[in-house]
Amino acid sequence: MDISSLSKSEIEKSNTNRILFFSALAFLTLLLVQSAFHPIKEVKLSGAEHVSSVSDVQFTHWFDRSAQHSVEQTVKQNFGFRAAIVRMVNQLRFTFLDEHHPSVVFGKNGYYFEEGYRASVCGLDFIGEKAIDAKVDSLDHFRNKLLLEGKKLVILIAPNKWRTHKNKVDWQCKPKTTNYEMFVDKLKHRGYSICDEIDLFQYEQSLKPAYPLHSKQGTHWSIYGAALSAEHLWMAFAQEGISLSQFKMEREEIDSLPRNTDKDLHELLNIVAPPKKEVLAYPSFTFNEEYKPRVTVIGDSYYQSYYYLGLHQGLFSMDSKYFYYNKSMYSDNLEEKVPLNDSIRRSEIAASDAVLLVMSEPSLKRFGFGVFELEFN
């Protein structure tokens, strides 16, 4: 076709189509490159996401379609810019349809709560007195084995935001016996050294602390709340005759943007909007260069705040380990995780001066995470 015979509008339309075609081609190419090589760093989606996989593909896997399903799920998870697209869709659903992640409960005055913690305060996950007696008996056996080796045991029960801020959320349940109430009663009766942060946080909250013990958009204790708990834990160790390093809160950096776990519930929403501003404190510590005991920490995600604050590294010796849910092990940072087995568990506990058990209220139904059954010999 002779371009001279085309009208000006037809030429403009042709150029527009050409631009659209090459723009679409460039976009698809970018998606393919990002999907294959991920040259542009993306912020990963928060929360657990199960993707089935068939590591050892056999001929039969193609007939029962498990291999195809695994490949399909892997491709979906690694699709270029998937995280950004998911956040955009979630933002639209959240803004216009009030739909969001089912684990996040919105309370009063901008407070978020995690649905999984409601069952504990309502007694819906109560395992029964017989089961609790059995777990405490196992704990007695475990402590006795430690005592024979000259080691001590300290228990820290982490706070529950639902209890600390019970006036900010509707529990929607009738009062029932809870694992927390029964465990604490039986443990105290048997003479255990307990750092009960559920009770202490409710007391501290009644005194109107200078900064939030729980951030509005976080599940765990706030970083400031975790810092305050260190003094309580220090005294619990002292009751067992173990001296920890003397420490001092050096300064408190104030920030209106939540850091670390202070925004983990907002991150769970996986939306585009940033977390809302809130005045929060981020302390730092100095420690005396005294003898530091080697401690094996067996606990859930609450203890990670001690790493962020440098409390794990400052209070305990550099050889101290953290058994995350008794499934994997961290040393002096949270960057490298090692899978646990009984041989590692035995050797680490044998080399330690004490064991620190850290349990949040929902974790009490799995009290000890199975470590009490560990045989030392």
C-alpha positions as CSV (number, residue, x, y, z in Angstrom):
1,M,0.0,0.0,0.0
2,D,1.3,3.4,-1.0
3,I,1.6,5.4,2.2
4,S,1.0,8.6,0.3
5,S,-2.6,7.5,-0.4
6,L,-3.3,7.2,3.4
7,S,-5.1,9.9,5.2
8,K,-3.5,11.6,8.2
9,S,-6.0,9.9,10.5
10,E,-5.2,6.5,9.0
11,I,-1.5,7.1,9.5
12,E,-2.0,8.1,13.1
13,K,-4.1,5.0,13.7
14,S,-1.5,2.8,12.2
15,N,1.2,4.3,14.3
16,T,-0.9,3.9,17.4
17,N,-1.5,0.2,16.7
18,R,2.2,-0.2,16.1
19,I,3.0,1.4,19.4
20,L,0.4,-0.7,21.2
21,F,1.8,-3.9,19.6
22,F,5.4,-3.3,20.5
23,S,4.4,-2.1,24.0
24,A,2.5,-5.3,24.6
25,L,5.3,-7.4,23.2
26,A,7.8,-5.5,25.5
27,F,5.5,-6.1,28.5
28,L,5.2,-9.8,27.7
29,T,8.9,-10.1,27.3
30,L,9.5,-8.4,30.6
31,L,7.1,-10.8,32.3
32,L,8.9,-13.8,30.8
33,V,12.3,-12.5,31.8
34,Q,11.1,-11.7,35.3
35,S,9.4,-15.1,35.6
36,A,12.5,-17.0,34.5
37,F,15.4,-14.9,36.1
38,H,13.8,-12.4,38.5
39,P,16.3,-9.6,37.7
40,I,14.0,-7.1,39.5
41,K,13.9,-7.7,43.2
42,E,10.3,-8.1,44.5
43,V,9.0,-7.9,48.1
44,K,7.7,-11.3,48.9
45,L,4.2,-11.9,50.0
46,S,3.7,-12.4,53.8
47,G,2.2,-15.5,55.4
48,A,2.6,-19.2,54.7
49,E,1.8,-20.5,51.3
50,H,1.8,-24.2,50.6
51,V,2.9,-25.3,47.2
52,S,2.8,-29.1,46.5
53,S,5.9,-30.5,44.9
54,V,7.0,-33.8,43.4
55,S,10.7,-33.9,44.0
56,D,11.2,-37.4,42.6
57,V,9.0,-37.5,39.4
58,Q,8.0,-41.0,38.5
59,F,6.1,-42.3,35.5
60,T,2.9,-42.8,37.5
61,H,2.9,-39.2,38.6
62,W,2.0,-38.1,35.1
63,F,-1.0,-40.4,35.1
64,D,-2.4,-39.3,38.5
65,R,-1.7,-35.7,37.4
66,S,0.4,-34.9,40.6
67,A,3.4,-34.0,38.5
68,Q,1.3,-31.6,36.3
69,H,-0.3,-30.0,39.4
70,S,3.1,-29.5,41.0
71,V,4.5,-27.8,37.9
72,E,1.4,-25.6,37.6
73,Q,1.7,-24.5,41.2
74,T,5.4,-23.8,40.9
75,V,4.8,-21.7,37.7
76,K,2.1,-19.7,39.4
77,Q,4.2,-19.0,42.5
78,N,7.2,-17.8,40.4
79,F,5.2,-15.8,37.9
80,G,6.8,-12.4,37.2
81,F,5.5,-9.6,39.4
82,R,3.0,-12.0,41.0
83,A,3.5,-10.4,44.5
84,A,2.7,-6.9,43.1
85,I,-0.3,-8.1,41.2
86,V,-1.7,-10.0,44.3
87,R,-1.2,-6.9,46.4
88,M,-3.0,-4.7,43.9
89,V,-6.0,-7.2,43.8
90,N,-6.1,-7.5,47.6
91,Q,-6.0,-3.7,47.9
92,L,-9.0,-3.3,45.6
93,R,-10.9,-6.0,47.5
94,F,-10.0,-4.4,50.8
95,T,-11.0,-0.9,49.7
96,F,-14.2,-1.6,47.9
97,L,-15.5,-4.9,49.2
98,D,-14.1,-4.9,52.8
99,E,-12.5,-8.3,52.1
100,H,-9.2,-9.2,53.7
101,H,-7.1,-12.0,55.1
102,P,-9.3,-14.1,57.4
103,S,-6.6,-14.3,60.1
104,V,-6.8,-10.5,60.7
105,V,-9.5,-9.2,63.0
106,F,-10.1,-5.4,63.1
107,G,-10.8,-4.1,66.6
108,K,-11.5,-0.6,67.9
109,N,-9.3,2.5,67.4
110,G,-7.2,0.9,64.7
111,Y,-6.1,-2.2,66.6
112,Y,-5.6,-5.4,64.6
113,F,-5.7,-8.8,66.2
114,E,-4.8,-12.3,64.9
115,E,-7.8,-14.7,64.8
116,G,-5.7,-17.6,65.9
117,Y,-5.2,-16.1,69.4
118,R,-8.9,-15.8,70.0
119,A,-9.3,-19.6,70.5
120,S,-6.8,-19.5,73.4
121,V,-8.5,-16.7,75.4
122,C,-11.9,-18.4,74.8
123,G,-10.7,-21.8,75.9
124,L,-11.7,-23.3,72.5
125,D,-8.3,-25.0,72.3
126,F,-8.4,-26.3,75.9
127,I,-6.8,-29.8,75.9
128,G,-8.2,-30.9,79.2
129,E,-6.8,-31.3,82.7
130,K,-5.8,-34.9,82.2
131,A,-3.6,-33.9,79.1
132,I,-2.2,-30.9,81.0
133,D,-1.3,-33.1,84.0
134,A,0.5,-35.5,81.6
135,K,2.5,-32.6,80.0
136,V,3.5,-31.2,83.4
137,D,4.6,-34.7,84.5
138,S,6.7,-34.9,81.3
139,L,8.2,-31.5,82.2
140,D,9.0,-32.8,85.7
141,H,10.9,-35.7,84.2
142,F,12.7,-33.3,81.8
143,R,13.6,-30.9,84.6
144,N,14.9,-33.7,86.8
145,K,17.2,-34.9,84.0
146,L,18.5,-31.3,83.7
147,L,19.0,-31.0,87.5
148,L,21.1,-34.2,87.5
149,E,23.4,-32.6,85.0
150,G,23.5,-29.3,87.0
151,K,21.3,-27.4,84.6
152,K,18.3,-25.2,85.3
153,L,15.0,-24.6,83.5
154,V,13.2,-21.2,83.1
155,I,9.8,-20.8,81.5
156,L,8.6,-17.6,79.8
157,I,4.9,-17.3,78.8
158,A,4.6,-14.6,76.2
159,P,1.8,-12.0,76.4
160,N,-1.5,-12.2,74.4
161,K,-2.6,-9.0,72.8
162,W,-6.3,-10.2,73.2
163,R,-5.9,-10.1,76.9
164,T,-3.8,-7.0,77.2
165,H,-6.2,-5.0,75.1
166,K,-9.4,-6.9,75.8
167,N,-11.4,-3.6,75.7
168,K,-10.3,-3.1,72.1
169,V,-11.9,-6.2,70.6
170,D,-15.0,-8.4,71.1
171,W,-14.0,-11.9,72.1
172,Q,-17.4,-13.3,71.1
173,C,-17.2,-16.2,73.5
174,K,-18.4,-17.3,76.9
175,P,-15.8,-17.7,79.6
176,K,-14.2,-21.2,79.8
177,T,-11.2,-22.8,81.4
178,T,-8.1,-22.1,79.3
179,N,-4.8,-23.8,78.9
180,Y,-3.0,-20.8,80.2
181,E,-4.9,-20.6,83.5
182,M,-4.5,-24.3,84.2
183,F,-0.9,-24.6,83.2
184,V,0.2,-21.6,85.3
185,D,-1.7,-22.9,88.3
186,K,-0.1,-26.3,88.1
187,L,3.4,-25.0,87.3
188,K,3.4,-22.6,90.2
189,H,2.1,-25.3,92.5
190,R,5.1,-27.5,91.5
191,G,7.6,-24.7,92.1
192,Y,8.6,-23.7,88.6
193,S,10.3,-20.4,87.9
194,I,7.8,-18.7,85.5
195,C,8.1,-15.4,83.8
196,D,4.4,-14.9,83.2
197,E,4.2,-12.0,80.7
198,I,0.5,-12.4,80.2
199,D,-0.1,-11.3,83.8
200,L,2.7,-8.8,83.9
201,F,1.6,-7.1,80.7
202,Q,-1.9,-6.7,82.0
203,Y,-0.4,-5.1,85.1
204,E,2.0,-2.9,83.1
205,Q,-0.9,-1.8,80.8
206,S,-2.9,-0.7,83.9
207,L,-0.1,1.7,84.7
208,K,-0.4,3.3,81.3
209,P,3.1,2.7,79.9
210,A,5.0,5.5,78.1
211,Y,4.8,3.6,74.8
212,P,2.7,0.7,73.5
213,L,3.4,-2.8,74.8
214,H,1.6,-4.1,71.7
215,S,1.6,-2.2,68.4
216,K,-1.7,-1.6,66.8
217,Q,-0.8,-3.5,63.6
218,G,1.3,-6.3,65.2
219,T,0.5,-9.8,66.6
220,H,3.4,-10.1,69.1
221,W,4.5,-7.9,71.9
222,S,5.8,-4.6,70.5
223,I,9.6,-4.3,70.3
224,Y,9.3,-1.9,73.3
225,G,7.2,-4.5,75.1
226,A,9.8,-7.2,74.5
227,A,12.5,-4.8,75.8
228,L,10.6,-4.4,79.1
229,S,10.2,-8.1,79.5
230,A,14.0,-8.6,79.6
231,E,14.1,-7.3,83.2
232,H,11.4,-9.8,84.2
233,L,13.3,-12.6,82.5
234,W,16.5,-11.5,84.2
235,M,14.8,-11.9,87.6
236,A,13.4,-15.3,86.7
237,F,16.9,-16.6,86.0
238,A,18.1,-15.0,89.2
239,Q,15.5,-17.0,91.1
240,E,17.0,-20.2,89.6
241,G,20.5,-19.1,90.8
242,I,21.7,-18.1,87.4
243,S,23.3,-14.6,87.0
244,L,22.8,-13.0,83.6
245,S,24.8,-10.0,82.3
246,Q,23.8,-6.7,83.8
247,F,22.2,-4.5,81.1
248,K,20.9,-1.0,80.7
249,M,18.4,0.5,78.2
250,E,20.7,3.1,76.6
251,R,18.2,5.1,74.5
252,E,14.8,4.9,73.0
253,E,14.5,5.8,69.3
254,I,10.9,7.0,68.6
255,D,9.4,6.3,65.2
256,S,6.0,6.8,63.7
257,L,6.5,4.0,61.2
258,P,6.3,0.5,62.6
259,R,9.3,-1.7,62.3
260,N,10.0,-5.4,62.3
261,T,7.1,-7.4,63.9
262,D,5.3,-4.2,64.9
263,K,3.6,-4.4,61.5
264,D,3.3,-8.1,60.9
265,L,-0.5,-8.1,60.8
266,H,-0.5,-5.3,58.3
267,E,2.0,-7.3,56.2
268,L,-0.3,-10.3,56.4
269,L,-3.0,-8.3,54.5
270,N,-0.6,-8.2,51.5
271,I,-2.0,-4.9,50.2
272,V,-0.4,-1.9,48.5
273,A,-1.0,0.7,51.2
274,P,1.8,1.2,53.8
275,P,1.2,0.5,57.5
276,K,-0.5,3.3,59.4
277,K,1.6,5.7,61.5
278,E,1.9,5.0,65.2
279,V,4.2,6.4,67.8
280,L,6.4,3.5,68.9
281,A,9.7,3.1,70.8
282,Y,12.8,1.2,69.7
283,P,15.3,0.8,72.6
284,S,18.9,-0.2,72.4
285,F,20.9,-1.8,75.2
286,T,24.4,-1.9,76.6
287,F,25.7,-5.0,78.5
288,N,28.4,-5.6,81.0
289,E,31.2,-7.9,79.8
290,E,30.6,-10.4,82.6
291,Y,30.3,-14.2,82.4
292,K,27.3,-15.1,80.3
293,P,25.7,-18.5,80.6
294,R,25.1,-20.8,77.7
295,V,21.4,-21.2,77.2
296,T,19.3,-23.3,74.9
297,V,16.1,-21.5,74.0
298,I,13.2,-23.5,72.9
299,G,10.4,-21.3,71.8
300,D,8.0,-19.8,69.2
301,S,8.1,-16.6,67.1
302,Y,7.9,-14.3,70.1
303,Y,11.5,-14.9,70.9
304,Q,12.7,-13.4,67.6
305,S,12.3,-9.9,69.1
306,Y,15.1,-10.7,71.5
307,Y,17.4,-11.1,68.5
308,Y,16.2,-7.8,66.9
309,L,17.0,-6.1,70.2
310,G,20.3,-7.8,70.7
311,L,19.1,-9.3,74.0
312,H,19.8,-12.9,73.0
313,Q,23.4,-12.0,72.1
314,G,23.8,-9.7,75.1
315,L,22.4,-11.8,77.9
316,F,23.6,-15.2,76.8
317,S,27.0,-16.6,75.6
318,M,27.7,-16.6,71.9
319,D,27.3,-20.3,71.8
320,S,23.7,-20.2,72.9
321,K,21.1,-21.6,70.4
322,Y,17.5,-20.9,69.6
323,F,15.3,-24.0,68.8
324,Y,12.5,-22.4,66.7
325,Y,9.4,-24.5,67.5
326,N,12.0,-27.3,68.3
327,K,12.2,-27.9,64.5
328,S,15.1,-25.7,63.4
329,M,18.0,-24.0,65.1
330,Y,19.4,-20.5,65.0
331,S,22.7,-19.3,66.4
332,D,23.7,-15.6,66.7
333,N,21.4,-14.3,64.0
334,L,18.1,-15.2,62.2
335,E,19.7,-15.4,58.8
336,E,20.9,-19.0,58.9
337,K,18.5,-21.8,60.0
338,V,19.6,-25.4,60.6
339,P,17.2,-28.4,60.6
340,L,17.1,-30.1,64.0
341,N,17.5,-33.7,64.9
342,D,17.8,-35.5,68.3
343,S,21.5,-35.7,68.1
344,I,21.8,-31.9,67.8
345,R,19.2,-31.4,70.5
346,R,21.1,-33.6,72.9
347,S,24.5,-32.1,72.3
348,E,23.3,-28.5,72.6
349,I,21.3,-29.1,75.8
350,A,24.2,-31.1,77.2
351,A,26.6,-28.1,76.6
352,S,24.2,-25.6,78.1
353,D,23.9,-24.2,81.6
354,A,20.2,-23.7,81.3
355,V,17.1,-24.2,79.1
356,L,14.7,-21.4,78.5
357,L,11.2,-22.4,77.3
358,V,9.3,-19.6,75.5
359,M,5.6,-20.3,74.9
360,S,2.9,-17.9,73.7
361,E,-0.7,-18.7,74.8
362,P,-1.7,-20.5,71.5
363,S,1.5,-22.7,71.8
364,L,0.5,-24.1,75.2
365,K,-1.6,-26.8,73.6
366,R,1.8,-28.1,72.2
367,F,3.5,-27.4,75.5
368,G,7.3,-28.1,75.1
369,F,7.0,-28.8,71.3
370,G,8.0,-32.4,72.0
371,V,11.4,-31.7,73.7
372,F,10.4,-33.4,77.0
373,E,10.6,-36.8,75.4
374,L,14.2,-36.3,74.4
375,E,16.5,-39.0,75.8
376,F,19.9,-37.7,76.9
377,N,21.6,-41.1,77.0
